Amino acid sequence: MNKTELINAIAEESGLSKVDSKKALDAFVKATTSALKKGDKLSLIGFGSFSIVEKAERQGINPATKKAITIPAKKVVKFKAGAELNDEIK
């Protein structure tokens, strides 16, 4: 499902117009991004939670040259599905 399909699904499910659904989705993405940038965890009961995890620097191998390389430390977004979402998918 891409963004347009998600907007259409939100509009159909909520009764909002597609324009309002797009605004709501964009606002959700912006608010989520802002919270994660601050280091906050975002929890949606029944759906799941988003958090930032710091990955340590590590050694890797360049597949083209087979030489050892250092992969720098970085922050990544982690999503953990909630119990209700897991139950719906099963």
C-alpha positions, -999 to 999 in steps of 0.1 A, spaced: 0 0 0 14 34 -9 6 68 5 -22 75 -20 -39 42 -12 -35 48 25 -52 82 22 -80 67 2 -85 40 29 -85 66 57 -110 87 38 -133 56 33 -130 43 68 -134 77 86 -158 95 63 -134 124 59 -126 138 25 -94 128 8 -80 163 13 -87 161 51 -74 125 52 -41 137 36 -38 165 60 -44 141 89 -18 116 77 7 144 70 1 158 105 6 123 120 39 118 102 51 153 111 42 148 148 57 113 149 90 126 133 91 155 157 86 133 187 113 108 176 138 136 169 134 148 205 141 113 217 105 106 228 88 72 224 54 72 206 30 46 218 -4 39 202 -22 14 225 -33 -16 205 -13 -7 175 23 -4 185 52 19 195 79 38 177 112 45 193 148 54 184 175 29 189 212 37 187 233 12 167 269 10 178 298 12 154 307 -22 140 329 -40 115 316 -51 82 328 -64 48 325 -45 16 309 -72 -7 325 -58 -38 361 -57 -26 358 -82 4 378 -56 25 369 -49 61 352 -16 67 339 2 97 302 9 97 296 41 117 272 43 147 237 56 138 202 61 152 174 40 136 136 40 141 122 8 157 86 -3 156 72 -28 179 37 -41 171 11 -41 199 -8 -72 210 -41 -62 193 -23 -57 159 -5 -90 163 -38 -108 170 -55 -92 140 -27 -103 117 -27 -139 128 
